Amino acid sequence: MDNQRNLILAIALSFLLLLGWTSAMDYLYPQPEQALVEDRADTPTEQASQAAATKHSRTGGLVDPAMRAQEVADLKVALASPDRVRIDAPRVAGSINLRGGVIDDVVLKGYNETTKNDSEPVRVFSPNGTPAQQFAQFGWVGSNLKVPGPQTLWQTDGKVLTAKTPITLTHDNGEGLIFSIRYSIDDQYMVTAEQSVANTGGNPVVVQPFGLVNRTSRTASEDLWIAHSGPIGVFGDTAEYDIDYEDIDEDQRVSPEGRTSWVGFTDIYWLAALVPQDDTAPETTFRAMGNETYRADMIYDATTVPAGSALTVSSRLYAGAKESVVLDSYEDAGLQKFGLAIDWGWFRWFEKPMLWLLRMIYDAVGNFGIAIIGLTFIVRGLMFPIAQKGFASMAEMKAIQPKMKAIQEKYKDDKQKQQQEIMELYKKEKVNPVAGCLPMLLQIPVFFALYKVLYLAIEMRHRQFLWIEDLSAPDPANLANALSLVGIEVPQFLMIIFGLGVLAVLLGFTMWLTFKLNPSQMDPMQQKIFDIMPWILMFVMAPFAAGLLLYWVTSNILTVAQQKYLYSKHPQLRAAIEEEKAKKAAEAAKAGS
C-alpha cells in the first residue's frame, strides 16, 4: 500500500510539474506585454521592473506585435530622410544619419529575419527613438567648446560607403575648430571611424574623443546560464560575462576594471562592439539611460590640441553576426580575445574543434541535419572505447558481488576489518571500484560541449532538415501548428500538450529505451518513477531547438545500440541484473500481499 501511495504521489507531482512548465512555455513562446515608454526619469527600481516585465525570445528581437508594427512605421519615417549616406558593403547594408553623424541603420545581407522567401534581412541597428533602437555614435567632449551634438548636420564628401570607397563627414563649428569623421568598412562587419579635430584658431583647446553604442534591452535574446546576452567586453585579460542589464539598472553605471580591448552588447547571434585605438586606455562605462535603454561608451583621455595642430583617434565598430571564423580572424589580426564574444564557457578548447568538424561535415553533405547526425556518430564513436572500459569494469564488479556480500555479512560488526577484506578482494580479483565511474565522468564534458556547440552555433540558424525549416527553432510538426492551419488557435496553457512535436516524442521513446536497458539497483518504487521520467522530459524538452532534439534523439539511439552490443559482450552482467530485478520484484510482491 505504501508503494502504491508513493507511486500515486509521484504521478501527481509529475502532473503538477507539467502544469508548472506552462510558465516556462510562456518564456519560450512569449506573449506581448510591455509597451513603449518615453519617460527617462525612471528610478532604478522602476527600470528593473520594466525590464523584468518585458518578454524575450531565445534569439532576440521585438516580441510584442504592437511594437513590431510601430518599429516598421517608425523605420519608414526615419529612413526616408534625405540626410543619409548609404552603406553598401559585401555583408552589410544600411545608412549613416548625417543628423548627428550616427550609424543607426544596419542590416545583414547574409541573414534573413524568417525562413520565408520574402523575408527582410536581419536588422541589428535601428534609429534612436524606434522600439528596437540600437546605434553607434562617435564624437567629442570639450569644456567650454562648441562640439558637434546629436542635432548637428554633418557635410559629406560621398554618397555611398563601400568596402572600396570611404566617406568623410566634416563640421566647422565656426569658432576655429573643424571636426571630421572618416568612415571605412571592410568586407565583413567592421567599421573604422577616424575622428579628427583641426584647431585653426589662435588658442589651444582640450578635447576628449568618445565612441558609444546605445541599445534597448527589449530586443535582447534570453540571458541564460549556457549563453550570455547583454553587456560584454574584454577588460584587462578577462572576458566579462557577469554583467547583465539588471546590474546596470541597479547601479546606474558600471565601469569594469582593466584596459578595454573591446566593449559592447551581445545577443546569442549578433554583436555590437566598440574597439579603441591600440595605444590608448579610454574610460569605459555601461550606463542605464531609462526606458529599458542602455549605453556602452568609451571616452578617451583629455588631450590638448595646440593652435594650428590636429588630433586624430581611430576607433572601430563591429556590427554583425557572431560567426566564429570571422571573430577568430579579427583575434588573429590582434584584437584580443575577440573570439570570446561567443560564450564558449570552460570547454571551448574542444567545443571549437567540434564546430569546425560540424562545418566540414556540412560542407561535405550539404544538409545541416545530416551534419548533426554525422557529428553525433563521430563523437559517440570516439567515446566508445571509454564506454566499453566502464562497462567492462561494471561487469567485473558484478562478478564479485556475491563475495563482497559474504564479507559484509561476516564482518558486519567490524567495519574496519570489512573494508580491509574488501580491498584485499579488489586486489586479488584485479578490480578497480572507480574504473566504472571514471569513464562516464570523462564523457560528460564532451557531450555537454557538443550540446553547447549546437546551442550557440549561428550556422544552425535557418537550416532545413526534412520537414523542419529552421533547426534553431522548435519542431513545427505539432498539433498546435496543424490546428492553426484551419484557423484554430490553441490557448497558451495548452501548448505544453498541443505543442509536442515529432522529435520530442522520439526523444521520450528513445530515452525510455535507454532507461530500460540501464543496469538497475533501485527499489521498485524508484524504478517506477524512472519509468515515467522520460515522458516528463519529453514535454519539458519539446520547446527546445529542433537541432538539439535531433542530436539527443540520435545520441539516444546510439546509446541503445551501444548498450545492446556491450551486453552481448558481457552476458554475465545482463544475467546478474535480470536476476536481481526478479528478486526485487518477488520481494515487492511478497511485501504487498
C-alpha positions in Angstrom: 0.0 0.0 0.0 2.8 2.4 0.8 4.4 1.8 -2.6 1.1 2.4 -4.3 0.5 5.6 -2.4 4.1 6.8 -3.2 3.5 6.0 -6.8 0.3 8.0 -6.9 2.1 10.9 -5.2 4.9 10.7 -7.7 2.5 10.8 -10.6 0.6 13.7 -9.1 3.8 15.7 -8.6 4.8 14.9 -12.2 1.5 16.3 -13.4 2.0 19.4 -11.3 5.4 19.8 -12.9 3.8 19.7 -16.3 1.3 22.3 -15.4 4.1 24.4 -13.9 6.0 24.1 -17.1 3.4 26.4 -18.7 5.2 29.4 -17.2 8.4 28.2 -18.8 6.5 27.8 -22.1 5.4 31.4 -21.7 9.0 32.3 -21.5 9.9 30.3 -24.6 6.7 31.2 -26.5 6.4 34.8 -25.2 3.3 36.9 -25.4 3.1 40.7 -25.8 3.1 42.7 -22.6 5.5 45.7 -22.4 4.5 49.0 -24.1 6.9 51.6 -25.3 7.6 54.3 -22.7 9.4 57.6 -23.4 10.0 58.8 -19.8 13.7 58.8 -18.9 13.1 59.8 -15.3 12.5 56.2 -14.1 14.1 55.2 -10.8 16.4 52.2 -10.8 13.6 50.1 -9.2 11.2 51.2 -12.0 13.7 50.4 -14.6 14.3 46.9 -13.2 10.6 46.2 -13.0 10.1 47.3 -16.6 12.9 45.1 -17.8 11.5 42.1 -15.8 8.1 42.6 -17.4 9.4 42.5 -21.0 9.3 39.2 -22.7 12.3 37.9 -24.6 12.8 35.1 -27.2 15.7 32.8 -27.4 17.2 34.5 -30.5 16.1 38.1 -29.6 14.1 40.7 -31.4 10.8 42.5 -30.5 8.2 40.2 -29.2 5.2 42.5 -28.8 3.2 42.6 -32.2 2.3 46.2 -31.5 5.9 47.2 -31.0 6.9 45.3 -34.2 4.2 47.3 -36.1 5.4 50.5 -34.6 9.0 49.7 -35.5 8.1 49.2 -39.1 6.2 52.6 -39.2 9.0 54.4 -37.4 11.7 53.0 -39.7 9.7 54.1 -42.7 9.7 57.7 -41.5 13.3 57.8 -40.1 14.9 56.2 -43.2 13.0 58.4 -45.6 15.1 61.4 -44.6 17.4 62.8 -47.4 20.1 63.5 -44.8 21.6 60.0 -45.1 24.6 58.3 -46.6 24.1 54.8 -47.9 26.2 51.8 -46.7 26.7 49.1 -49.3 29.4 46.7 -48.2 29.7 42.9 -49.1 27.9 41.8 -45.9 26.3 44.9 -44.6 23.8 47.4 -45.9 22.1 50.5 -44.4 22.9 54.2 -43.9 24.5 56.8 -41.8 22.4 59.6 -40.4 24.1 63.0 -41.2 22.0 64.5 -38.4 24.4 63.7 -35.6 26.7 61.6 -37.8 25.2 58.4 -36.3 25.4 54.9 -37.6 21.8 53.8 -36.9 20.7 51.8 -39.9 22.5 48.4 -40.3 21.1 45.2 -41.9 23.0 42.0 -42.6 22.9 40.8 -46.2 23.6 37.1 -45.4 20.8 36.7 -42.8 17.0 37.0 -43.0 14.6 37.6 -40.2 12.5 34.5 -41.1 12.7 31.5 -43.4 10.1 32.9 -45.8 11.3 33.9 -49.3 10.2 37.5 -49.0 11.7 37.9 -45.5 13.5 41.2 -44.7 17.3 40.9 -43.8 18.2 40.9 -40.1 18.4 44.4 -38.7 21.0 45.0 -36.0 20.8 48.8 -35.8 17.7 51.0 -35.7 17.4 54.8 -35.3 17.1 56.4 -31.9 13.5 56.5 -30.7 12.3 53.5 -32.5 11.2 50.5 -30.4 14.2 48.4 -31.5 16.7 51.2 -31.3 20.4 50.4 -31.4 23.0 52.8 -32.9 26.7 53.9 -32.6 28.0 57.4 -32.4 31.4 59.0 -32.4 32.1 62.5 -31.2 33.9 64.7 -28.8 33.6 66.1 -25.3 35.0 69.6 -24.6 34.9 72.1 -21.8 33.6 75.5 -23.0 33.8 74.3 -26.6 31.2 74.2 -29.3 31.4 70.5 -30.2 29.1 68.6 -32.6 26.0 67.2 -31.0 23.0 64.9 -31.8 21.4 67.7 -33.9 24.5 68.7 -35.8 24.1 68.3 -39.6 27.3 67.0 -41.0 28.6 67.5 -44.5 29.8 64.5 -46.6 32.2 64.0 -49.4 30.5 60.9 -50.8 27.1 59.3 -51.3 27.8 55.6 -50.6 30.1 54.0 -48.1 31.5 50.8 -49.6 34.5 48.5 -48.8 36.4 50.4 -51.5 35.1 53.9 -51.0 35.4 55.5 -47.6 33.5 58.7 -46.8 34.4 61.7 -44.6 31.9 63.7 -42.6 33.0 67.3 -41.7 31.7 70.0 -39.5 33.1 73.5 -38.9 31.9 74.9 -35.6 32.6 78.5 -36.7 35.0 79.0 -33.8 38.2 77.7 -35.3 37.6 74.0 -34.9 37.0 71.7 -37.8 35.8 68.2 -36.9 35.8 65.2 -39.2 34.9 61.5 -39.1 36.3 59.3 -41.8 34.3 56.1 -42.0 35.6 53.0 -43.8 34.3 49.4 -43.8 35.9 46.1 -44.5 34.5 43.0 -46.3 33.0 41.6 -43.1 31.3 43.6 -40.3 34.0 46.0 -39.0 33.7 49.8 -39.5 36.6 52.1 -38.8 36.0 55.6 -37.6 38.9 58.1 -37.7 38.0 61.1 -35.6 40.0 64.3 -36.3 39.8 67.8 -34.9 41.8 70.6 -36.5 42.5 73.7 -34.4 42.6 76.6 -36.9 42.1 79.2 -34.1 44.6 81.1 -32.1 44.4 79.3 -28.8 45.0 75.7 -27.6 41.9 73.6 -26.9 41.3 70.5 -24.8 39.1 67.8 -26.3 38.1 64.2 -25.5 37.0 61.9 -28.3 34.4 59.3 -27.5 32.5 56.4 -29.0 29.3 54.8 -27.8 26.8 52.1 -28.6 23.2 52.7 -27.4 20.6 50.0 -27.4 17.3 48.8 -25.9 17.0 45.6 -24.0 13.6 44.9 -25.4 15.2 43.2 -28.4 17.7 41.2 -26.2 17.8 37.5 -26.5 17.4 35.4 -23.4 20.3 35.6 -20.9 20.8 32.0 -19.8 23.4 30.1 -17.9 24.5 28.5 -21.1 24.7 31.6 -23.3 25.3 35.2 -22.1 23.2 38.0 -23.5 23.8 41.7 -22.6 26.8 43.8 -21.8 30.1 42.2 -22.8 33.7 43.0 -23.4 37.3 42.2 -22.6 38.9 44.2 -19.8 42.5 43.6 -18.8 43.0 40.0 -19.7 39.4 38.8 -19.0 36.3 38.4 -21.0 33.3 39.8 -19.0 30.1 37.8 -19.0 28.8 38.6 -15.5 27.3 42.0 -16.1 23.6 42.0 -17.2 21.0 44.7 -17.8 19.6 44.3 -14.3 23.0 45.0 -12.8 23.2 48.3 -14.8 19.6 49.2 -13.7 20.6 48.7 -10.1 23.9 50.6 -10.2 23.0 53.0 -13.0 26.6 52.9 -14.2 29.2 50.0 -14.2 32.9 50.6 -15.0 34.8 47.4 -15.5 38.4 47.3 -14.3 41.3 46.9 -16.7 42.2 48.2 -20.1 39.4 47.8 -22.6 40.2 45.7 -25.6 36.6 45.9 -26.9 33.2 46.6 -25.3 29.5 46.4 -26.3 26.3 44.4 -26.2 25.7 40.9 -27.4 22.8 38.6 -28.2 23.0 34.9 -28.9 23.7 35.5 -32.6 24.5 39.2 -33.0 27.2 41.6 -31.6 27.7 45.4 -31.5 31.1 46.2 -30.1 33.5 49.2 -29.9 37.2 48.7 -30.3 39.5 51.6 -29.0 42.8 52.6 -30.6 45.6 50.2 -29.8 47.8 52.6 -27.8 45.1 54.1 -25.7 43.2 53.2 -22.5 39.8 55.0 -22.6 37.5 55.1 -19.7 34.7 52.5 -20.4 31.3 52.6 -18.8 28.0 50.8 -19.1 25.1 53.2 -18.3 21.3 52.8 -17.7 19.6 55.5 -19.7 16.0 54.8 -18.6 13.1 53.3 -20.6 15.0 50.0 -21.0 17.8 51.6 -22.9 21.5 51.3 -22.1 24.8 52.7 -23.3 28.3 51.4 -23.6 30.8 54.3 -24.0 34.5 54.7 -24.2 35.9 58.2 -23.5 39.5 58.9 -24.4 41.8 60.9 -22.2 41.6 64.7 -22.5 44.2 66.0 -25.0 45.4 69.5 -25.6 45.4 70.5 -29.3 47.7 73.5 -29.8 46.7 76.2 -32.3 47.5 75.1 -35.8 47.6 71.4 -34.9 45.2 68.5 -35.2 44.3 65.4 -33.2 43.2 62.1 -34.7 41.9 59.0 -32.9 40.9 55.8 -34.8 38.2 53.6 -33.3 36.4 50.6 -34.7 32.8 49.3 -34.6 31.8 45.7 -35.1 28.1 45.4 -36.0 27.2 41.9 -37.3 26.9 38.2 -36.8 28.8 36.2 -34.3 30.4 33.9 -36.8 33.3 32.0 -35.1 35.5 32.1 -38.1 35.1 35.9 -38.6 35.6 36.7 -34.9 38.7 34.5 -34.8 40.1 36.2 -37.9 40.0 39.6 -36.1 41.6 38.0 -33.0 44.3 36.5 -35.2 44.9 40.1 -36.5 45.5 41.4 -33.0 42.1 42.1 -31.4 42.4 40.5 -28.0 40.1 37.6 -27.3 37.5 38.7 -29.8 36.6 35.1 -30.4 35.2 35.0 -26.8 32.3 37.2 -28.0 30.8 33.8 -28.2 30.3 32.5 -24.7 32.0 29.1 -25.1 32.5 28.5 -21.4 35.0 26.2 -19.8 35.2 23.6 -22.6 35.9 25.9 -25.6 39.2 24.0 -26.3 37.2 21.1 -27.8 33.9 23.0 -28.5 35.6 25.0 -31.3 37.1 21.9 -32.9 33.7 20.3 -32.8 32.2 23.4 -34.5 35.0 23.2 -37.1 34.2 19.5 -37.7 30.4 20.3 -37.9 31.1 22.8 -40.6 33.3 20.4 -42.5 30.6 17.7 -42.5 28.0 20.3 -43.6 30.2 21.4 -46.5 30.6 17.7 -47.5 27.0 16.6 -47.2 25.1 19.9 -47.8 22.5 19.4 -45.1 22.9 20.6 -41.5 20.6 18.0 -40.0 22.7 15.2 -41.6 25.8 17.0 -40.4 24.4 17.0 -36.8 23.7 13.2 -37.1 27.2 12.6 -38.5 28.9 14.7 -35.8 27.0 12.7 -33.1 28.1 9.4 -34.7 31.7 10.6 -34.7 31.7 11.8 -31.1 30.0 8.7 -29.9 32.4 6.6 -31.9 35.4 8.3 -30.3 33.8 7.9 -26.8 33.0 4.2 -27.4 36.3 2.8 -26.1 35.8 4.8 -22.9 32.3 3.5 -22.5 33.4 -0.1 -23.2 36.1 0.3 -20.5 33.4 1.4 -18.0 31.0 -1.3 -18.9 33.7 -4.0 -18.5 34.5 -2.6 -15.1 30.9 -2.8 -14.1 30.8 -6.4 -15.3 33.8 -7.2 -13.1 32.2 -5.6 -10.1 29.0 -7.5 -10.7 31.0 -10.8 -10.8 32.5 -10.3 -7.3 29.2 -9.0 -5.8 28.5 -12.4 -4.0 32.0 -12.4 -2.4 31.5 -8.8 -1.3 28.2 -9.6 0.3 29.7 -12.6 2.1 32.5 -10.3 3.5 30.0 -7.7 4.6 27.9 -10.3 6.3 30.9 -11.9 8.0 32.4 -8.7 9.3 29.2 -6.7 9.8 30.2 -5.7 13.3 33.8 -4.7 12.4 33.7 -2.0 9.7 37.5 -1.6 9.6 38.1 -5.3 9.1 35.3 -5.3 6.5 37.0 -2.6 4.5 40.3 -4.3 4.7 38.9 -7.5 3.4 37.0 -5.8 0.5 40.2 -4.0 -0.5 42.1 -7.4 -0.5 39.3 -8.8 -2.6 39.7 -5.9 -5.2 43.4 -6.6 -5.2 43.1 -10.3 -5.6 40.5 -10.1 -8.4 42.3 -7.1 -10.0 39.2 -5.0 -9.9 39.2 -1.2 -9.7 36.0 0.0 -8.0 36.1 3.6 -9.5 37.0 2.4 -13.0 33.4 2.1 -14.0 32.6 5.7 -12.9 35.6 7.5 -14.3 34.9 6.7 -18.0 31.3 8.1 -17.5 32.7 11.2 -15.9 35.1 11.7 -18.8 32.2 11.6 -21.3 30.1 14.2 -19.6 32.1 17.3 -20.7 32.4 16.0 -24.2 28.7 15.6 -24.7 27.9 18.8 -22.9 30.4 20.6 -25.3 28.5 19.1 -28.3 25.2 20.3 -26.9 26.6 23.8 -26.3 28.1 24.0 -29.9 24.7 23.3 -31.3 23.1 25.8 -29.0 25.5 28.6 -29.8 26.2 27.9 -33.5 24.8 30.6 -35.8 25.5 28.0 -38.6 22.4 26.1 -37.4 20.1 29.1 -37.8 17.5 28.7 -40.6 19.0 25.4 -41.8 16.4 22.9 -43.1 16.1 19.1 -42.4 13.2 17.0 -43.7 10.0 18.8 -42.5 11.9 21.3 -40.4 12.6 24.7 -41.9 14.7 26.1 -39.1 16.8 23.7 -36.9 17.4 26.6 -34.4 13.6 26.8 -33.8 11.2 24.3 -32.1 10.0 21.4 -34.1 7.0 22.7 -36.2 5.4 19.3 -36.6 2.9 19.6 -33.8 -0.8 19.6 -33.3 -1.0 23.3 -32.5 0.5 24.3 -35.8 -1.8 21.9 -37.6 -4.8 23.4 -36.0 -3.7 26.9 -36.8 -3.8 26.0 -40.5 -7.6 25.6 -40.2 -8.0 28.8 -38.1 -8.0 27.2 -34.6 -5.6 28.9 -32.1 -4.5 26.8 -29.2 -4.6 28.6 -25.8 -1.1 29.2 -24.3 -1.7 27.0 -21.3 -2.4 24.0 -23.6 0.7 24.5 -25.6 2.5 22.0 -23.4 0.4 19.2 -24.9 -0.5 20.6 -28.3 3.0 21.9 -28.9 4.5 18.5 -28.6 6.5 17.8 -31.8 7.5 14.6 -33.6 11.2 14.9 -32.4 10.0 15.4 -28.8 8.0 12.1 -29.0 11.0 10.3 -30.5 13.2 11.8 -27.7 10.8 10.4 -25.0 10.6 7.0 -26.6 14.4 6.6 -27.1 15.1 7.9 -23.6 12.7 5.3 -22.2 14.6 2.6 -24.1 17.9 3.7 -22.7 16.4 3.7 -19.2 15.0 0.2 -19.7 18.4 -1.1 -20.7 20.4 0.6 -18.0 21.6 -1.5 -15.0 19.1 -1.1 -12.2 19.7 -1.5 -8.5 16.8 0.7 -7.4 13.9 -0.4 -5.4 10.6 -0.9 -7.3 9.2 2.5 -6.2 12.2 4.3 -7.6 12.1 2.2 -10.7 8.5 3.3 -11.4 9.5 6.9 -11.1 12.3 6.4 -13.5 9.9 4.7 -15.9 7.8 7.8 -16.2 10.7 10.3 -16.2 11.4 10.0 -20.0 7.8 11.1 -20.7 8.1 14.0 -18.4 11.3 15.1 -20.0 9.6 14.7 -23.4 7.3 17.6 -22.5 10.0 19.6 -20.9 12.3 19.5 -23.9 9.7 19.9 -26.6 10.2 23.7 -26.9 14.0 23.3 -27.4 15.6 23.9 -30.8 14.9 21.1 -33.3 18.6 20.7 -33.9 19.2 20.0 -30.3 16.4 17.4 -30.2 17.8 15.8 -33.3 21.1 15.5 -31.5 19.5 14.0 -28.4 17.4 11.5 -30.4 20.5 10.4 -32.4 22.5 10.1 -29.2 19.8 8.0 -27.5 19.6 5.7 -30.5 23.4 5.2 -30.5 23.2 4.7 -26.7 20.7 1.9 -27.1 22.8 0.2 -29.8 25.9 0.6 -27.7 24.2 -0.9 -24.7 22.9 -3.8 -26.7 26.4 -4.5 -28.1 28.1 -4.2 -24.7 25.5 -6.5 -23.0 26.3 -9.1 -25.7 29.9 -8.8 -24.8 29.2 -9.2 -21.1 26.3 -11.6 -20.8 27.1 -12.2 -17.1 26.2 -8.5 -16.3 22.9 -8.8 -18.1 22.1 -12.1 -16.3 23.0 -10.6 -13.0 20.9 -7.6 -13.5 17.9 -9.6 -14.6 18.3 -12.0 -11.6 18.4 -9.0 -9.2 15.4 -7.4 -10.8 13.4 -10.7 -10.5 14.5 -11.0 -6.9 13.4 -7.4 -6.0 10.1 -7.9 -7.8 9.4 -11.0 -5.8 10.2 -9.2 -2.6 7.9 -6.4 -3.5 5.1 -8.8 -4.4 5.6 -10.6 -1.1 5.6 -7.3 0.8 2.4 -6.2 -0.9 0.5 -9.4 -0.2 
